[in-house]
Amino acid sequence: MQFAPNDIVFALRKPDFKATGTAATEMKKACSAQQRYRYSQEIFARWPNLREASLRLTSLLTRHWPDYRNTGGSLLVNCLERGFNEAKISLGESRDDLKEQIAFVQSIARELASSLSVTLMIKKNGVWSVYEPSINGYLDLILSDPATEELNWYKKPSCLDASEKNTLVCASRVFTPDELRLAGLLD
């Protein structure tokens, strides 16, 4: 896969890795960045499983994963914002807690699929490789690996397209099979 320097959406180098905290700390920052911290605590109190899924989402993306649709934006922040917005709307329309959970899972899964619109290249021990969501670890683990030197996101679609099957692959890194089934994403 060939990339030009002007195709870089975001670059992250070794000294900046230290800015990444624990998943819980990063999730709190992401929720606070969108003024959704209070609602996040409410929904997580009703649905502890969504808190666990959000922590996995935070570990998977960290706040460093760029949202190509919003220059300087974080895909993590946008995923959580969309999830909270749609969950709150569904709860307001029906007062059905289960619909709140379904809306959250569906919206996060849809937003997460946009991660496939960029390609992440990882430099470890001087060698560049393509990040594959179905194989490689969570981004927070990659950032904490001493061998990791640099990460570059390019504005070219990853090796996976945003098909329904690949959307499910991404969502399965965050949600349990039961949550995906409940949201109608898995048979």
C-alpha positions as CSV (number, residue, x, y, z in Angstrom):
1,M,0.0,0.0,0.0
2,Q,1.5,3.3,-1.1
3,F,0.8,6.6,0.7
4,A,1.9,10.1,0.0
5,P,2.9,12.4,2.9
6,N,0.0,14.8,2.1
7,D,-2.4,11.8,2.7
8,I,-1.7,11.9,6.4
9,V,-4.7,12.7,8.5
10,F,-3.0,12.5,11.9
11,A,0.5,11.5,13.1
12,L,1.5,10.4,16.6
13,R,5.1,10.0,17.6
14,K,6.7,8.3,20.7
15,P,6.9,11.3,23.1
16,D,3.1,12.0,22.7
17,F,2.2,8.5,23.7
18,K,2.6,9.5,27.4
19,A,-0.5,11.7,27.0
20,T,-2.7,8.6,26.9
21,G,-4.1,7.6,30.3
22,T,-6.2,4.6,31.5
23,A,-9.3,3.7,29.6
24,A,-11.4,5.0,32.5
25,T,-9.6,8.4,32.5
26,E,-9.7,8.7,28.7
27,M,-13.5,7.8,28.7
28,K,-14.1,10.5,31.3
29,K,-12.3,13.1,29.2
30,A,-14.2,12.0,26.1
31,C,-17.6,12.3,27.9
32,S,-16.6,15.7,29.5
33,A,-15.4,17.0,26.1
34,Q,-19.0,16.7,24.8
35,Q,-20.7,17.8,28.1
36,R,-22.2,14.3,28.4
37,Y,-20.5,13.2,31.6
38,R,-23.6,13.5,33.8
39,Y,-25.8,11.5,31.3
40,S,-23.0,9.0,30.8
41,Q,-23.1,8.3,34.6
42,E,-26.9,7.9,34.4
43,I,-26.9,5.4,31.5
44,F,-24.0,3.5,32.9
45,A,-25.8,3.2,36.3
46,R,-28.8,1.7,34.4
47,W,-26.6,-0.4,32.0
48,P,-23.2,-1.3,33.6
49,N,-22.6,-3.4,30.5
50,L,-22.6,-0.2,28.4
51,R,-19.9,1.2,30.7
52,E,-17.8,-1.9,30.1
53,A,-18.4,-1.7,26.3
54,S,-17.5,2.1,26.4
55,L,-14.2,1.2,28.2
56,R,-13.4,-1.3,25.5
57,L,-14.3,1.3,22.8
58,T,-11.9,3.7,24.6
59,S,-9.1,1.1,24.7
60,L,-9.7,0.3,21.0
61,L,-9.6,3.8,19.7
62,T,-8.2,6.1,22.4
63,R,-8.9,9.7,21.9
64,H,-6.1,9.8,19.3
65,W,-8.0,8.0,16.5
66,P,-9.0,10.8,14.2
67,D,-12.5,11.3,12.8
68,Y,-11.7,12.0,9.1
69,R,-15.1,13.8,8.8
70,N,-14.1,16.4,11.4
71,T,-10.6,17.9,11.1
72,G,-9.0,17.7,14.5
73,G,-11.9,15.6,15.9
74,S,-11.6,12.4,17.8
75,L,-13.6,9.3,16.6
76,L,-13.9,8.2,20.2
77,V,-15.6,11.4,21.3
78,N,-17.9,11.4,18.2
79,C,-18.8,7.7,18.8
80,L,-19.7,8.3,22.4
81,E,-21.6,11.6,21.6
82,R,-23.7,9.9,18.9
83,G,-24.4,6.9,21.3
84,F,-25.5,9.2,24.1
85,N,-27.6,11.4,21.9
86,E,-29.4,8.5,20.2
87,A,-29.9,6.7,23.5
88,K,-31.3,9.8,25.2
89,I,-33.7,10.4,22.3
90,S,-34.9,6.8,22.3
91,L,-35.5,7.0,26.1
92,G,-37.4,10.3,25.8
93,E,-39.6,8.9,23.0
94,S,-40.6,5.6,24.7
95,R,-39.4,5.6,28.3
96,D,-38.3,2.0,27.5
97,D,-34.8,1.4,29.0
98,L,-34.2,-1.5,26.6
99,K,-34.6,0.8,23.6
100,E,-32.0,3.1,25.2
101,Q,-29.5,0.3,25.2
102,I,-30.4,-0.8,21.7
103,A,-30.0,2.8,20.3
104,F,-26.6,3.2,22.1
105,V,-25.2,-0.1,20.7
106,Q,-26.5,0.5,17.1
107,S,-25.2,4.1,17.0
108,I,-21.8,3.2,18.3
109,A,-21.5,0.3,15.8
110,R,-22.4,2.6,12.9
111,E,-19.9,5.3,14.0
112,L,-17.2,2.8,14.7
113,A,-17.4,1.6,11.1
114,S,-16.1,5.0,10.0
115,S,-12.8,3.9,11.4
116,L,-12.5,1.8,8.3
117,S,-12.3,5.0,6.2
118,V,-8.7,5.6,7.2
119,T,-5.7,3.4,7.3
120,L,-3.5,3.3,10.4
121,M,0.2,2.5,9.8
122,I,2.2,1.5,12.8
123,K,6.0,1.7,13.1
124,K,7.5,-0.8,15.5
125,N,11.2,-1.4,15.7
126,G,11.7,0.6,12.5
127,V,9.3,-1.4,10.4
128,W,5.9,-0.1,9.2
129,S,2.8,-2.4,9.1
130,V,-0.9,-1.8,8.4
131,Y,-3.2,-2.0,11.4
132,E,-6.0,-4.5,10.9
133,P,-8.9,-4.2,13.3
134,S,-9.7,-7.9,13.3
135,I,-6.1,-8.9,14.1
136,N,-4.2,-6.2,15.9
137,G,-4.6,-5.3,19.5
138,Y,-6.4,-2.4,21.1
139,L,-4.7,0.9,20.4
140,D,-4.0,1.7,24.0
141,L,-1.9,-1.5,24.2
142,I,-0.1,-0.6,20.9
143,L,0.7,2.8,22.4
144,S,2.1,1.3,25.6
145,D,4.3,-1.2,23.7
146,P,7.9,0.0,24.0
147,A,8.6,-1.2,20.4
148,T,6.0,1.2,19.0
149,E,7.6,4.3,17.6
150,E,5.1,6.1,15.5
151,L,1.5,5.9,14.2
152,N,0.2,7.5,11.0
153,W,-3.4,7.6,9.9
154,Y,-3.9,8.1,6.1
155,K,-7.0,9.3,4.4
156,K,-7.4,6.1,2.4
157,P,-9.8,3.4,3.3
158,S,-8.3,0.5,5.3
159,C,-8.0,-3.0,3.8
160,L,-11.5,-3.6,5.0
161,D,-14.5,-1.8,3.5
162,A,-17.4,-0.5,5.6
163,S,-19.7,-3.4,4.6
164,E,-22.2,-4.8,7.1
165,K,-19.9,-7.8,7.8
166,N,-16.8,-5.6,8.5
167,T,-19.0,-3.2,10.6
168,L,-19.8,-6.2,12.7
169,V,-16.1,-7.2,13.0
170,C,-15.4,-3.7,14.4
171,A,-18.4,-3.8,16.7
172,S,-17.5,-7.2,18.1
173,R,-14.3,-5.7,19.5
174,V,-16.5,-3.5,21.7
175,F,-19.8,-5.3,22.3
176,T,-20.6,-8.8,23.5
177,P,-22.5,-11.2,21.2
178,D,-25.6,-10.8,23.4
179,E,-25.5,-7.0,23.0
180,L,-25.0,-7.3,19.2
181,R,-28.0,-9.7,19.1
182,L,-30.2,-7.4,21.2
183,A,-29.4,-4.5,18.8
184,G,-30.3,-6.6,15.8
185,L,-26.7,-6.6,14.5
186,L,-26.2,-10.4,14.9
187,D,-28.5,-13.2,14.2
